[in-house]
């Protein structure tokens, strides 16, 4: 079922649209209709009035690409062992079957009879090489931190884990390319389209002999790609040159507003905005003040004002769209400024000075930090901002000469927050290392029933204060793509009609 958030900007700037209400996402109104299941794709000579943006200055290798415009194309060119839908459910794609040992530490995956766009078969060696390459990449490496090894065994791919993990398929929507093309600028994929560049022209060509048949949100045989490098060029291409779809990140200073008539969809990108309390802080070394901090943050205001209303406020360290987010528990830690002011007064800390460290090169985060400073001032504190360059940020974090750090990271789809609490893990700043919370994070990956206890413990400890989860804004010309169902890291997400249960080998 699709969840759609549609905004129509007409001359009178009226608001209307259709979509489906989503649990935890009341901003999404009505419903277009169900299009799940396997159906034939487009046929030869099919014409669809569709064009997309392509940035020739950005990467198209899926392990190196961090360009928002180009990443939007990847879900039409590449496939992973699994895909992840809008409900945070993994769906088999290149994986035909898989098995997992009782201790949840060894998975073996077996492949469909899939082919790359040149007709050659996908092999276990291709998959193992692709996943190992992804482990070394900025985009995918963080999610695979619990992987011990990836290897080929008989006719399958074996992944051994350092810790038990029940939701490993959620992490395996990683594009698979040929073993010989891992470093190529445009490696071949197994998706329904192939990227072709001929001089100044670029386009996606439909694979007539595509290895599988699925209903896609696009169906044209050829999709022209219009060059766009700057936000202004991309906006003009959409508003004046008929480009059908563009993707923009409201959390980036490259975000551009649009004034034409369009449909607006949101697609979570995993970016998590949060505050960390420094354990050495005179103010936030007090557990009562740390616990009360969550009540000082007006998350709705931050999401609406600085993230274009596309971000989702979160008072737990998980996306509100994920199945592990408990709304009743989250309500306990929501905005209630009087509770923070009361905690400050009870501790006799009024007019004490605190500092917020942030990445000053991130324009949107800086603006959000200024707003958070005002919220803390309303609670009785004096607040100043320490702006660090992105280059010096890690060093400044290690010096720990701040009270609060306004951070941002990209959480994996299984909502793994263990990197905050491990002794030598990558997000452990401000004294976040906590053996008990680290073990609870691992326990939650083993059994999702442990997420409630984990989140409750994190919020009661109070050193990590969640703020919001960001989404990409997907602008679509009205009526151009009625079957679009953008998912996380898959703007053109489609299903092959199979579930994890279908693919699991039961012993």
Secondary structure, 3 states (H helix, E strand, C coil): CCCCCCCCCCCCCCCCCCCCCECCECCCCCCCCCCCCCCCCCCCCCCCCCEEEECCCCCCCCCCCCCHHHHHHHHHHCCCCEEECCCCCEEECCEEEEEECCCCCEEEEEECCCECCCCCECCHHHHHHHHHHHHCCCCCHHHHCCEEEEEEECCEEEEEECCCCCCHHHHCCCCCCCHHHCCCCCCCCCCCEEEEEECCEEEEEECCCCCCCCCCCCCCCEEEEEECCCHHHHHHHHHHCCCCEEEEECCCCCCCCCCCCEEEEEEEEEEEEEEEECCCCCCCCCHHHHHHHHHHCCHHHHHHHHCCCCCEECCCCCCCCCCCCCHHHHHCCCCCHHHHHHHHHHCCCCCCEEEEEEECCCHHHHHHHHHHHHHHHHCCCEEEEEEECCCCHHHHHHHCCCCEEEEEEECCCCCCCHHHCCCCCCCCCCCCCCHHHHHHHHHHHHCHHHHHHHHHHHHHHCCEEEEEEEEEEEEEECCCCCCCCCECCECCCCCCCCCHHHHECCC
